[in-house]
Amino acid sequence: MLYNIVLFIHILGAVVMFVAVGFTLLAMISMLYSTKTEGLRNWAALAVKLDGLLPFSVILILVPGLYLVFTSWGWGNSWVDISLAMLLFMTFMGPIINLRRLKSVLNGAIAETELVPSAGLLEKVRDRTLWNSVLIMTMLTISILFLMTVKLTMSGSIITVVIAIILGLFAANILISRATKTFSSTNSKTTSMK
């Protein structure tokens, strides 16, 4: 009975983390495509708030997860070790890389006086380090859920992590490139109409 309750809390934590990372990504994509400063400001504020859910979800995953490791799963399972290592890595990655940069975008959007975001603000929004980090974290979250479900061996777990990182970097590059092209074509149309 206790095992089932702890497992439920562990799974709930994983779902909260997945939802928080997913909605943060959605807010950031909306921020990336915002053509008005006010919209960018609103999406940045939401992304900052949502990114703050990550520590809460980590507690919901980590505490029951450690209980399950000590009472039933054991440390000898590669998928357990690698999933916990990725979770700890993401716990530090979020506040150090993402939250700091998202707050910088939000502060820049609050300080912005023009209706259309300035080039400096757009540069902060398109920060490649931020996008690489967020998309790698998104893919790592998916890979943790995958490893918890499939329970792979060491080699399979490592391959899963490597694929997640590569997909995160690839997706970040695509998103930034498309948004830059879209914003450039929108600005050139607006300029030609004047």
C-alpha positions in Angstrom: 0.0 0.0 0.0 2.7 2.5 1.0 4.7 1.5 -2.2 1.7 2.4 -4.4 1.2 5.8 -2.6 4.9 6.7 -3.0 4.9 5.5 -6.6 1.8 7.7 -7.3 3.5 10.7 -5.8 6.6 10.0 -7.8 4.6 9.7 -11.0 2.7 12.9 -10.1 6.0 14.7 -9.7 7.1 13.5 -13.1 3.8 14.8 -14.6 4.1 18.2 -12.9 7.7 18.4 -14.2 6.6 17.5 -17.7 3.8 20.0 -17.7 5.9 22.8 -16.2 8.7 22.2 -18.8 6.1 21.9 -21.6 4.2 25.1 -20.7 7.5 27.0 -20.1 8.5 25.9 -23.6 5.1 27.0 -25.0 5.4 30.4 -23.3 8.9 30.8 -24.7 7.9 29.9 -28.2 5.1 32.5 -27.9 7.7 35.0 -26.6 9.9 34.2 -29.6 7.2 35.0 -32.1 5.8 38.1 -30.3 5.8 41.1 -32.5 4.6 43.5 -29.8 6.6 44.4 -26.7 3.5 43.9 -24.4 2.9 40.4 -25.7 6.6 39.5 -25.2 6.5 40.9 -21.7 3.4 38.8 -20.8 4.9 35.6 -22.2 8.2 36.3 -20.5 6.4 36.8 -17.1 4.6 33.5 -17.6 7.8 31.7 -18.5 9.5 33.0 -15.4 6.6 31.8 -13.2 6.4 28.4 -14.8 10.1 27.8 -14.6 9.8 28.3 -10.9 7.7 25.1 -10.8 10.7 23.0 -11.6 12.1 22.8 -8.0 8.7 21.8 -6.7 8.4 19.0 -9.2 11.9 17.8 -8.5 11.0 17.4 -4.8 7.9 15.4 -5.8 10.1 13.2 -8.0 13.3 12.9 -5.9 12.0 12.2 -2.4 9.6 9.4 -3.4 12.1 8.2 -6.0 14.9 7.8 -3.4 12.5 5.9 -1.2 11.6 3.6 -4.1 15.3 3.1 -4.9 16.2 2.2 -1.3 13.1 -0.1 -0.7 12.6 -1.8 -4.0 14.4 -0.7 -7.2 18.0 -0.6 -5.9 21.0 1.4 -7.2 22.1 -1.4 -9.6 19.5 -0.4 -12.2 21.1 1.8 -14.9 17.8 3.5 -15.7 17.4 4.6 -12.1 21.0 5.9 -11.8 20.9 7.8 -15.0 17.4 9.2 -14.5 18.3 10.5 -11.0 21.6 12.0 -12.4 19.7 13.8 -15.2 17.1 15.0 -12.7 19.8 16.5 -10.5 21.6 18.0 -13.5 18.3 19.6 -14.6 17.7 20.9 -11.1 20.9 23.0 -11.3 20.6 23.8 -15.0 17.1 25.4 -14.7 17.9 28.2 -12.2 21.5 28.8 -13.3 20.9 29.0 -17.1 17.2 29.3 -17.8 15.7 31.4 -15.0 18.5 33.9 -15.0 18.1 34.5 -18.7 14.3 34.5 -18.6 14.4 37.2 -15.9 16.8 39.2 -18.0 14.3 39.0 -21.0 11.4 40.0 -18.7 13.4 42.9 -17.2 14.3 44.0 -20.7 10.7 43.8 -21.9 9.5 45.8 -18.8 12.1 48.5 -19.5 11.3 48.6 -23.3 9.4 51.8 -24.2 8.7 51.0 -27.9 5.6 49.2 -29.1 7.8 46.8 -31.1 10.6 45.0 -29.4 14.1 46.5 -29.9 16.9 44.6 -31.5 18.6 44.2 -28.1 15.5 42.7 -26.6 15.1 40.3 -29.5 18.7 39.3 -29.1 18.0 38.3 -25.4 14.9 36.4 -26.5 16.9 34.5 -29.1 19.7 33.7 -26.7 21.1 30.4 -28.1 22.3 29.2 -24.6 18.8 29.7 -23.2 17.1 27.8 -26.1 19.6 25.0 -26.1 19.2 24.6 -22.3 15.3 24.7 -22.4 15.1 22.3 -25.3 17.7 19.9 -23.9 15.8 19.9 -20.6 12.5 19.2 -22.4 14.1 16.3 -24.2 15.7 15.0 -21.0 12.4 15.2 -19.3 10.9 13.0 -22.0 13.9 10.7 -21.8 13.4 10.3 -18.0 9.8 9.4 -18.5 10.9 7.0 -21.2 13.5 5.4 -19.0 11.0 5.1 -16.1 8.6 3.3 -18.4 11.0 1.1 -20.5 13.8 0.5 -17.9 16.7 0.1 -20.2 20.2 -1.2 -19.6 23.2 1.1 -19.2 24.0 1.3 -22.9 20.3 1.9 -23.8 20.0 4.6 -21.1 23.1 6.4 -22.3 22.0 6.2 -25.9 18.6 7.7 -24.8 20.3 10.6 -23.0 22.6 11.3 -26.0 19.6 11.3 -28.4 17.7 13.6 -26.1 20.6 16.1 -26.1 21.1 16.0 -29.8 17.3 16.4 -30.4 17.3 19.4 -28.0 20.2 21.1 -29.8 18.6 20.4 -33.2 15.1 21.7 -32.1 16.7 24.9 -30.6 18.5 25.6 -33.9 15.3 25.1 -35.9 13.1 27.3 -33.6 15.6 30.2 -33.5 16.2 30.1 -37.3 12.5 30.0 -38.2 11.6 32.8 -35.7 14.4 35.0 -37.0 13.2 34.5 -40.6 9.6 35.1 -39.7 10.4 38.3 -37.7 12.7 39.5 -40.5 10.0 39.0 -43.2 7.3 40.7 -41.0 9.6 43.7 -40.4 10.4 44.0 -44.1 6.7 44.0 -45.0 5.9 46.6 -42.3 8.8 48.8 -43.6 7.7 48.5 -47.2 4.1 49.5 -46.3 5.3 52.8 -44.7 
